[in-house]
């Protein structure tokens, strides 16, 4: 029979519990973001034919100047402009003058709307151009991929582990 004074129960201070919970949520968000970023790369690569993950850039860096998103919109809309050429690392990292990046991102968002995505499913242009809320960007691309599937737009996607994709 144990007496209460013989039993040690760890009771953390309320501020410590809050900090631990915040760290757990932060870590969970990071894991989700990493997973969604990898899946987003895979879908974008399958659609565009570009090996976007092979340049050693993060998803935010690849999408930042709007060129990939405009290419995605062009391919989805079966537009002739921009859908056949591959993007180089230089093109992906090119700093663009004026509002061209925002215009390209807005073009992509318009394409998403035309496929039935609602405003609450879309990221803001600044989420891409400032590498802001990457999780929201990934969720939008995920919603777009589902909409494409529903509309019969075929996208061949390879789900190879990251290290195998880098070797190709």
N, C-alpha and C positions, 0 to 999 in steps of 0.2 A: 504494500500500500504506500503510494507516494503522497507526501504532504505537499501542499501548494508551495511552501518555501523551498522544497527540494527540486522543484521543476522550474527550469529556466525557459521562459518564452521570450523569443526575440520580438520586441515591439519597437518598430522604428518610429521616429518622429514623423508627424504628418507631412512636414516639408520634404523629408527623405522619401516617403512613399510617393508623393507627387512627382518628385524628380525621377524616381525609378519608373513610374508609369509613363512619364514623358519620354524617357530614353527608350522604353519598350515600343511606344508608338512611333518614335522617330526611326528606330531600327526596322520596324515592320514596314514603314513607308519606304525606306531605302531598298529593302528587299523587293517590294512590289515594283518600285521604280526601275530597278535593275532588270527584273524579269520582263516588264512591259517594254522597256527600251530594247531589249534583245529581240523580242517578238516583233516590235515595230520595225527594227532594222530588217528582219527577215521578210516581213511583208513588203516593205518598200523595195528591197532588193529583188524580190520575186516579181513585182509589178514593173519596175523600171529596167531590170536587167543589169543595173549598176551594182558593183561590189562596194557599197557604201561603208560597210564595216571594216573593209580592208585597208583603209587609209590611216588607221590609228586615231581617229577623231571620235569624240562622243556624239551621241545623237543630237544634242543641242547645237553643237558646232556644225554638224552636217546640214541641219535644217535652217540654221540662223539666217542665211541670206535669201531664203525663199525659192531658190532655183529648183531644189528637189521637189518641193511641194507644187510648184507650177508644173513641173514635168509630170508629176502624178496626176494632176488635174487634166492636163493635155491628153495623157494616155487614157484616162477614164472617159473623157469626152470624145475620144477618138479624133482629136484634133491633129492636123498635120504638123503644126509647128512644135518643135522641141521634143517630139516623142521618140525619135529614132537615134539621136546622138547620145553617147555616154558622157557622163559628167566626170571631169578629172578632179583630183584633190585641189588643184588651184582654183577651179571654178567653185568648188564647195566652200572654200575658205575666203574667197574674194570679198573684200569690203565693197559694198555697193553704195553709190552716191545717191543722195536724195531719198525719195520714198520708194524706190524700185523694189526693195525687199518686202516692204509692207504691201505694196500693190500685188506682188506675186503671192504672198500669203493670203491676202484678201481674195484673190482669184481662186485659190485652193478652197477657201471657206465657202465661196459661192458655189463651187462644184459640189461640196458636201451638202449644202442646202438643196441643190437641185436633185440630189439623190435621196432627199427626204430627212436628212438630219436636222434636228431642231437646235435652236440657239443654245439651249442649256447643255447640249452635247458637244459644243464646239469650244475650242480654246480661243483666247484673244490673240490678235496679231503680235502684241508685245510679249506674250508667253514664248514665242519663237524667236523674235528678233533680239530679245534681251536674254535669251536662255532662262526665262522665268520658270513657270510651272510646267516642268517636263512631264509630270504625271498626267496632267490635264491634256497635254499634247498627245501622249501615248493613248489615252482613253479616246480621244477624238479619232485617231487613226484606226483604233480597234473598231469603233462604231462605223467608220467608213468601210472597213474591210467586211463587216457583217452586211452592210447595205449593198456593197458590190456583189456579195454572194447571193443575196436575195434577188438582185436585179439580173443575175446571170453573167456578171462580168467575171471572167475567169482569171485568177491570179495563181501562178505556180510558185509555191513557197517551199523552200527546203528548210527543215527544222534540224539542221546539224548543230551539234554543240559548238559553242563559240570558238574553241581552239581548233576544231576541224575546219571551220569556215575560214579561219585566218590562214591555214595551210594552203587552201585552194588558190 
